[in-house]
Structure formats: structure tokens, C-alpha cells
Amino acid sequence: MHEHGGNLSGKAVSTIAGYGMLRGGERVLVSVSGGPDSVALLHFLSQIAEGMDLTLAVFHADHMLRGDESVGDAEFVREMAEGLGLPSRSVQIDVKKEIEQTGRSPQDAARALRLEALLDYADEWEADRVAVGHTADDQVETFLMRVVQGAGLTGLAAIGPVSAKIIRPLIEVWRFEVEAYLSEKDIAYRVDRTNLETAYLRNRVRLKLMPFLVAEFGEVVKEVILREVESLGLDREYMQELARGALDRSATFEEDEIRIDRDKLLEMPPSLQRGVLREAWARLLPGEPMISWQHVVDIVEKVFHGSSGAAIDLPRDSVAEREYDEVVVRCRDDEAPEYQPVRLPVPGSVRVPWDGGISAELVEVSGADFSPAADEEYVLADIKAPLTVRTPRPGDRFRPLGSPFQRKLKDFFIDIKLPRRERRKVSLVLDEDRVVWVVGLRLDDRYKLRPSDRQAIRLTRTQD
């Protein structure tokens, strides 16, 4: 924890320098809900932007949960960004649908979808950093929530000041200092009435537990807890480095599963075993809330020390299972059913349940129209028919047009910034077990036409 004066600007500047959040010249996307913390963050960053040569943009997520109030929040943020001369993007995310499909709590669902949309736009805008408005009060509340929920050392250490490209300049600023900053500068903000509803654990901690602790032990108790969070944070960083290294040495990774060598896990001390399992789940589902202490204990007792085939369900529709000499942690996505591959005759057409349809016909190269079209591709005529159409699977590889090397399909999707939720419904056309066309996106270089070809197979995606 860095020592600094009791004001937002002084503390935030010290925090940015102390954690190396910004060095000058960065493109910073600021996540703004319209509430006091994020509004103060945006105005503070606008205040220092010229001196640090920062380029700022504003992101807002409308959770579609509070009707006109949500619409009002989005308009408020848009007008504030405009007033500061900054570009802004507001997106609507269907939290209710996510709750229905996954059973998440409203706050958990909103946070997960907001983070996904935020990071997708950060990639699109080519942001160097993404700034969010967590404060010291959020640190203390998160720590207490995890104590109540049950968490090991890595869980209790709460929120990191820097997480990949996400930075939290206000993480050492108290909420009363945020309010003083806004009042002093006469800056307006929005109030979310759901923050007063005690149905949510964070609100119960904020509105009931914290006032009780302060009444019993004085305001100093918050500083004491924050120092504890910092101390645990240092311990966590050390343990996480050990756990990540041990996981890398003992596991193999695919997009939807991590397979850990059980014999290598047995060689580790119990604390490191738990750290490896916790890190495996976090790597499989980045951005999700920390897995609980009880879940980790259950994996150790029922799966790691269980017989082959032993399995337990985990949060976010994931599962841990013993498969012979491996412990497998994997996703089990009910939203994306296991579609069966479909045969595509040449000539002929098929319907696919996830993406309309695909047709194939033999054409003369001399009469073909090669004008660019995402839903159409011409490939070698001497492919062995029939072709196969299916969705991507972990480990799929192909050779993108123009490349001499094969690439993982997952890495290709990341490079072209395809949103995570769209990847599982991409169609692949295959020649036996080799990808011919990532439909609508890229041809495999091995199937491009040669100058000597007189005929070609025209592949077309249809939307009917």
C-alpha cells in the first residue's frame, strides 16, 4: 500500500506510479456505469490525460434490468463523454437471458457479460489499458464477501490493482474521498437503486456488516482490513507463481479442458495441489469469480483421490473428472449442444442447425465470378466427396490462406477479434479430417485454386 495524502487525485496519481499502471502515451478505455466511482475515475483521467499524452475513450454497458433508468444511465454517460470531448460506446447486454440460461445471480451475470463486452471493445478500439473504478471500499467488501463464502489464500487476497490490461487507479481511494472529489468539482452522477437492495451479498456486506464493524471497532477497522488484504496479496502473488509454474509442468491445455497429470500432482504438497486446481479452473474460465474453498477440497477428495470416472459439478457449467491417470477440468456448455457433423455432397446442399445451410456445386473456372464475397469460396475440384460440415472442436488446426504454416483455429479467432460467443457456431467445411474452409472467414491455403485448374467447387453459405 502506498502512502499519500487524503484526496482522490493525489492517491490515484501515487497508485498509478506505484503499480506502473500508466507511463504515458497509452490508449485507455474507461468503463463508466454512471455511478460515482466510475464518473470520478473518468474525470480524474481526463484531468491528467494531456500531461501524460493519454488517448481516452468511454465504454458503457446497459444491463437492460431497470427499464427507463438503464436508458437514462446510458444517455447520461454518452452526454458526459461528449462534454469531455471523448468518443464513447454503449452496448446493451441481455442479463435476464443469461440468468435464465445459466442460473447465475443478477450481479454475477451482469459482471461477466459486462467484462466480456468491455474486453471485446477494448480489442476493437486497440486499447493499451482498460480502466475500471474499483475503490478501497470495494477491496474491503470483496475480502469480507470471500471470508463469508469460503476461500483459500488466493481468494482472500481480493482485487489486484493491475490484472492483465485492466487497471484500477482508485483502488487505494476510499468512497468518501470519491464523494468529496465529485462534490468539490460539482460533478453529477447517477444512483443505482439496486445498490440499496439487501438481497445481494455485496450489498449486505456494504449496508449491514461494514457499518456494524465500524460501530464496534471504529473507522480504523477498514484500514486494518485493507492492510491485511495487501499482505495476503503479496503471499498470493508468490503462491500463484508457484501454482502457475506447477500447472504448466503438469498439465496439457485445450480450449475447453485442462488435463492434469495425477502422478505429478501427487508429488506436490497439499497447499500446492489446491493452488494448481484453483489455477486450472481460473485459466479455463478467465474472468469468472474465484472458485470456492469447498469446491477445491471436493476436487481433491472426490476426484483426485477418487477412482477413474469419479466426477463433480463445478460452477459455470464446468466439471472436474478423474480419467485414469489424469484429473480433467472442463467446460460443459449446455448453450452450445454437441452438433453432429453433416455430410455435404458435391454437387448438393445441406442445412445445418447452427448456421443456415451450405451448398456445393461444380463450376467452370472460365465462367466463374471471383468478386469477393464472405459467404462464397472457390476450392479445388479434385477433393474427395462428400465433404463434411461441423462446428469447431478443441485442437482444430488449419493453414490460413497465404500462410505456409498451420495454426490453431482458436488463435486465428483471437487474431481476427471474433467475439467468444460467436466462435462456437462457426461452420467448418472439411475434406475428411482437414479443414477446407472456415466458412465466411478464411480458406485453407492447401485448397486454393491453381493457375492450371479448369474446374472448381463453389461453396456457398445460405441463410435460409
N, C-alpha and C positions, 0 to 999 in steps of 0.2 A: 504494500500500500504506500502511495506517495504522499508526503506531507505537503500541504498547500493551504492557501487562505480559504476562508469560508464563503466563497462565491462561485457561481457556476462557471464563469469564463476562466477564472484562474485555475480552478480544479481541472476543467476539461483540457486546457492547454497543457497542464502538467501531465495529465493522463496520456494524452496523445504523444507527448515526447517520451514519457517513461516507458511506454509499451511499443514505441516505434510504429504507431498506427498510420501516421502520415509524415512524409518527408518533404512534400512539396511537388506540385505538378500533376497530382493524380486526378483521375475522373472518379467522382464519388457519387454514387446513387444513394439518396437519403429516403428511408422508409418512413412515411408520415401518415399516422392514423387520423390526425386532427386533435388528439388529446394533448395535454400539457407537456409531457416528456418529449414526444417527437416534434412538437411545434418548437419547443425551446431548442432542441438539437438543430433543427433546420436553420433557425435564426442565428444561432451561435456559429454554425459552419458558414453561413452567408457572411457573417461578420469577419471571419478570418480568411475567406476564400481569396480575396485579392492579394493579401500579403503572402499567402502560401501558393498562389497560382493554381488554385483548385478549380476544376470544372464540375459544377453540381447539376444534378437532375433529381426530380422528386417522383417517388412511387407511392401509390395509394391503393389499397385493396378494399373493395366494398364487399362485406361478407353477406349481404342480402338478408340479414337477420332482423333488422329493425325498421323496415319499411322506409318511410319518408326521412327518418333520422339518418339512415345509412346514405341515402341520396344526398341529404344535406351535408353530411361529412365529406363526401366526395367533391361536392361543389365548393365547400369551404377550402379544402386543400388545393383544388385547382386555382381558385382565385388568389390564395396566398402565394402559391408558386409564381403565378403570373405577376403579382405585385412585386415579387423579388427578382423578376426578370429571368425565371428559370423554366426550362421545359419540364413537363410532368406527364405521367402516365397513370391512369386509373383503370383498374380491371375489376370485373365482378367475378366472385368465386362462389360457387353453389355449396355452401356449408351444410345446408339441410340435406342435400342429396348425399354428401359424404357421410353424414351421421347415419342416414338410413342404410347406406351400403356397408358401412364398417362398424357401426355401433360405438364410435368414438364419442367422447364428451364434446359439447359445442366448442369449448375453448381449445381443446386439443385438435379438433378437426379444423377450426379456423386457423390455428397457428401453423399446422402442417401445410394446408393449401396456400396460405399467405406466403410462407417461406419458399415453396416451390415456384409460385408465380413471381416472387421477388427475384429469385436467382435466375429464372429464365429470362426476365427482362434485363437483369444485370449482364448476362451473357450477350443479349441482343444489343444493348447500348455500349458494350465493351467497357464496363466499369472496372476500375482497378480496385476499388473498395466499395463496400456496401455498409452504410452507417445506420444503426438502429438505436433506439432511445432508452435502453435499459439503464436503470439508476442503482444507487447503493441500496435503496429500499427493496428493489427487485431482487438484489443479491440475498438480502436477509430473508425475504419472504420465500424465495426459492429454496434456500437452505432449510428453513423450518418445514416447508412442504415435504421435502425429501426425508427429513427426520420422521415425520408423521407417516409417510408412505413406506418407509423402509428402504435404506440404500447403503451400500458399502462406501468405502473411502472415495471412489471415483464419483459416486452420486452426490455425496455431501459437499463436494468442493464447489458446487453451484456453477455460475455463469462465467465463462472465460472472457476477459477483456477483448481478446482477438480470437476469432475462430475462422481459419482459412482467410477469405477476403472480407468477412464480416468484422466490423469494428464497433466498439461501444464507448464513445468518448465520454458519456455521462455516467459510467459505471461506478465512479467514486463520488458522485454528486448526490446529495440527499434530496428527497422530494420537496422538502420545504425550501431548499435553495432553488429548485426549478420554479416553484411558485413565486418566490421573491424576484427572480430574474424576469419572469413574464410580467409581474406587477410593475416593476421598476420601468420596464420598457413599454408598458401599456400594450402588450401583445395579446390578442384574443385567441381563444382555443375552444374546442368542443368538449362536452362532458358526455361520456357514455354511461347511460343509466344502468346498464348491466353490471358495471363495476360495483354497484351497491347491492347486488343480489347475492345472498349468502348461500345459495345452492352450490356455488363453485368453491372448491377448496382454497384457491388462492385468495378469493375474497374473504373467506372465513379467517384465514391467517391474517390478512391485512386489517379487517374490520373488528375482529374479536381477539385473536391470540396476541398480536403485537400490542394493542392498547393495554391488555392485561399485563404483559411483561413489562411494559414501560411504567405502568402504575405501580407495580410491585418493586421494580428494581431501578427505575429512573431511565431517562433517555440514554444514559451511558450503555445500557444493555445492547443497544443496536450497534454501537461501536465495538463492543466486546465480540458480538457475533460476527461482525464484518472482519475483525482481526482473525477470528477462528477460520472463517472462510478462506482468507488469504493464506493462512498457514496450511490448511488442508489442500489448497490449490497447488502449493509447491510440492507437497507429498504426492498429490495426484499426478502432476506432470512427470515425476520420477517413475511412479508405478506404471503410468500409461506408456512411457517409453519402453520400459521392460516388457510390458504386456504386448505392445505392438511388435517389438522385435521377436518375442517368443511366438506370436501368432504367425508372423511372416515365415519363421523357420519351421513351423509345424503344420501349416495349412496350405490347401490349394483353393483358388478362388474362381468362381464363375459369377455371372451377373445375378443369379437368383439363389445362389447357395455358397456356403463355405464349408469345406470338408477338413476336419482337424484330425491329425494322426493321434490316435488314442495312446499309443505307446510313448510318444513324445510328451503328451500331456501328463502321463503318469510320472515322468521324470521330474516334473516341476513341483515346487512347494505348493500347498493348498491355496495360499493367497494369490499366487501367480496363475494357477489353474483358473480361479474365478475371474481374474483380470483378463485372461485370454478369452474366456467365454463371453464376458461382458463386451470386450472389444470386438469380437466376431459379430455379435448382434448389432453393435453400433455401426460397424462397417457395412453390414448387409443392408441396414435401414438408416442411412445417414439423415440427420435432422430430426429423428424421432426422439421423444422423451427417453431418458435413461431407463434401461430395464431394471426391475426391482431386485433387491437383495434376495427375496424369496424365490423369484424365478431362477436366479443364478444357482442357488442352493438346490433347487429341484432338478436343474440340468445335471449338476454334479452327482446327486444321489440316485436319480431315477434313470438317467441316460448314460452318463459317463461310467457309472458303476453298475448299470443295468445290463441285461442280456441283449444280444443283437435283435433289433426290431423294436426295442423299447423307445417310446416317444412321448413328448409332452407338447401341448399347445402353448405358444407364447403370444404376447401382444402383437397387434398389427398383422394378424393372419399369417404369422410365421410359426415354425415348428422346429424343435430340436429332436434328433433321432439318432439312435445307435445303429450303424450299419457295419457289422463285422468289426474291423479294427479302426473304424472312423466314427467321430461324432460329427454329424451333419446339422448345420443350422441353415434353414432355407425358407424362402417365401412360399406361401400357398395362396395364390391370388384368385379369389372367387370372382373378382370382377373381370378377369381375363380367362375364360374357360379354355381347356385344352382342346383346341380345334383340331379335327382330323385333317391330314393332308388331302388335297383334292387332285384328281388326275385331269390333265388338260390335253385333249387330243389335238393333233395338228393335221388337217385343219379342224377347228371346233371351238367351243366356248364353254365356260363353266361359271356358275355362281359360287361365290364364297361368302359365308355368313358374316365375315368381319369387314368386307371391303367391296361390296358390289359384285363385279364379275371381271373375268379375264377372257379375252378371245385370242386365237392364234390362226393365222392364215398364211399360205404360201404365196408370195408375190414375185413378179419380175423386178429386178433391181432397176432396169432401164425406165420403168414407168412409175417408180415409187416416189412419193412426196416426202423428202427428208427434212422438211421445215421443222424446227424444234417444237416438241410437244411433250410435256411431262408425262402424259398418260399414254404415250406411244413409243415403241422402240423396235428397231430392226436388228435381227440377230442372224447368226449363221444358219443356213438352211439344212446343213447336214447333222443337226442334232438328232440324237436317237429319241423318237417319240414313243409313248406320250411323255409330256413334261409333267411336273408336279408343282402345285401351288400350296404354300403353307405360311404360317406366321413364324417370326424369328424364334430361335431356341438358343439357350446359353451355349457359347462356344462357336456359334456360326462365324465363318470367315468368308471373305471373297476378295477379288482383286479389282478395286475400283478402276474404271476406265481411265487410261493414261498412266497407271501405276505399274511398276514391274514387280511389286510385292503384294502378298496377301495381307489383309488387315482384319482385325476383329470387327464384326458388324457393330458391336456396342461402341467401339472407338469411333467408327465412322459416324454413327448417330450423334455422338457428342460433338464431333468436329463441325457438323452441319447445323448444330444447335436445335436438333429435333426435340421438342418437349418430351419429357419422360413418359407422359401418359399416352402419347401418340405412337411410341415405338412398338408397343406390343400388338398393334393392329396393322402394321406394315405387311404387305404381301411380298413373298419371295417366290419367284419362278425358278425351279430347279431342273437341271438335267441330271437325273439320277441323284447323286448326293452333292452336286456342285451348284452354287448359286449362279444363275444366268442373269437375272435382273432383279434388283431391289426396286420394286415397282414404283414408278413415279419419281425415283431419286437417282439411281445410278446403274449403268450397265457393267457387268463384269468384263474386264478387258479381253479375256480369252474368247469371248463370243462376239466381238465386234466384226463387222464385215471386212473382207479383204478386197483389194482392187480387182481381183480376178473373178469375184462372185457374180454370178448371173441371177441367182435367185436368193431370196431371203425370207425368213419368217417374221411377219409383222405381229408384234404383241401389243394388245390394246387393253387398257383398263376401262371398264364401263361402269357407270354409276346406277344402272337400273337394277 
